[in-house]
Amino acid sequence: MHTITYQDSFQFIDFFEANSNVFTETLLKEAVNVEDKIDEILQIGNIDLVTNAHTLVVYIIEKNDQELHSFAQQEGIAWATHSLAVSFKLEWVQAIRRTLWVFFQKYSELVSNDKRFNFFEMEKQINNRVDNFLNSFFISYTEYKDSLIKAQKELVENLSVPIIPINDSVSILPLIGAIDEQRTEILEDKVLSAISDMRIQTLIIDLSGVADISRDDVHRLIQIIDGASLMGCTTVITGLRKLVVMKVTELGIKLDKEIKTLGTLQQALREYFIT
């Protein structure tokens, strides 16, 4: 068990960062039901709940509302993509709120009289920002989940390609299931048409739902990406599974150096999602 660290020069953000281990320990005690799901959520969606909790708290303390809103939207998309239960997210964020208040109370007890601040104003700021995060998260989760369900339904019905816009210039193409010759032909037509019609500048192709792909279809996918590049669209590949990567390596296929790959959809959203 870690002990609280404090110096007279500490602002609240300094106090939080100096005692981040204590914050984590307290948070895990508060989030009883979520604690056992942390490793599972990390494995399914590569979402690090503890790290994200610290990021959220820093945005709240530093009053960084724009980053807070964007972070909430990214989290909503990530949770919807991997069909994670929102009940766990709600419990986790409420545990963050309670833990943050515990920290604020400890900090208030340690600061000198000349550094004391308006408790009610701080209460309003913290609670409002937590509520704003939850509101933005659930709106983002719901909107993206609805779009994903609709796109997947169309995919089952007519092999449509589910290109989902998340802002004016960035769209996501979440591919699920087998990638065969017929599907890549449809994929090429739909992707290039969508880039032209929707004026997509960045297309994130998420392959976390693709378990395997043949050599020929890897080449076809690269041809599609090259075509997108000729139209001025940057393509980012995320979620390559171990078996797919091993297959590509064994076949001696090398991706063009201009093709960017990231481990997870969440990483791509952090880099390219601008609200």
C-alpha positions, -999 to +999 in steps of 0.1 A: +000+000+000+015+033-011+015+064+012+004+099+004+031+123-008+026+161-003+047+193-006+037+228+002+043+238-034+018+213-047-011+224-067-040+198-069-026+185-103+008+180-087-007+162-057-027+139-080+003+130-102+026+125-072+001+100-057-011+083-089-004+049-074-026+057-044-053+069-067-052+036-086-054+015-054-083+036-041-101+035-075-099-003-077-114-006-043-143+017-054-150-002-087-157-036-072-174-051-102-152-036-129-119-046-112-123-082-123-130-071-159-100-049-164-078-076-180-107-089-201-114-054-215-077-049-222-076-082-240-108-076-261-104-040-270-068-031-259-085-005-237-064+003-206-090+014-181-065+025-155-044+046-179-076+061-193-089+069-158-057+089-152-061+107-185-097+116-177-088+130-142-060+152-157-084+167-182-109+174-154-084+190-130-068+211-158-103+221-170-094+209-205-130+207-218-121+203-255-098+173-249-123+159-224-151+160-250-129+145-277-116+117-254-152+108-244-161+105-281-131+083-288-140+061-258-176+058-270-165+046-304-140+022-290-165+006-266-191+004-293-167-012-317-159-040-293-194-043-280-183-037-244-210-034-217-217+003-210-228-007-174-191-013-167-181+020-181-207+038-161-196+021-128-160+028-137-165+065-143-186+069-111-158+052-092-134+077-107-157+105-095-158+091-059-120+085-059-113+120-072-134+134-043-115+113-018-083+128-032-096+163-032-106+159+005-071+147+014-056+176-005-078+201+012-068+187+046-031+192+038-030+226+021-022+257+042-049+283+049-037+307+023-041+282-004-076+271+004-101+275-024-139+276-029-151+240-021-184+245-038-169+259-069-145+229-071-175+205-065-194+221-094-164+219-118-155+183-110-191+170-112-200+190-143-170+177-162-176+141-152-212+144-163-201+160-195-178+132-202-205+106-196-230+125-217-205+127-247-195+091-242-230+078-243-240+099-273-209+088-292-214+052-282-250+052-293-245+069-326-216+048-336-232+016-324-264+024-344-243+031-375-223-001-370-254-023-365-269-007-396-238-013-416-234-049-405-270-056-413-264-042-448-233-063-451-252-095-443-279-086-467-260-075-497-223-076-490-222-038-486-191-022-473-197-004-439-179+029-443-188+050-412-180+087-411-170+100-377-164+136-388-161+156-421-128+141-432-123+108-413-142+076-418-139+040-404-142+008-424-146-020-398-141-053-416-155-084-400-154-121-411-137-136-442-121-114-468-124-133-501-121-124-538-158-114-542-157-092-512-125-074-522-140-066-556-170-050-539-147-034-514-126-017-541-157-003-558-174+009-526-142+024-510-132+044-540-167+056-546-171+066-509-138+085-510-150+105-539-186+110-528-178+117-491-145+135-497-128+112-472-092+124-463-084+096-438-099+061-440-092+039-410-095+002-419-100-018-388-091-055-393-096-066-356-126-087-368-107-105-395-091-137-383-074-148-416-067-136-451-052-152-482-021-140-500-041-129-531-065-110-510-037-092-491-025-080-525-060-069-535-063-050-502-030-032-509-042-023-544-073-008-529-051+013-505-030+024-534-061+035-553-072+054-522-038+071-521-041+082-557-073+099-547-056+118-519-069+097-491-046+084-463-053+049-453-045+036-417-048-001-409-056-010-373-063-042-354-041-067-374-044-100-355-013-121-347-023-149-372-028-124-400+005-107-393+022-142-392+006-151-425+017-119-442+052-124-429+054-160-439+042-151-474+070-125-477+045-097-483+058-062-474+035-033-470+043-001-487+062+023-464+034+049-469+008+025-454+005+033-417-004+006-393-015+011-356-022-016-330-058-006-322-087+015-335-084+036-303-048+046-312-060+057-346-088+077-332-065+095-308-043+105-337-068+113-365-101+121-348-104+158-346-137+174-335 
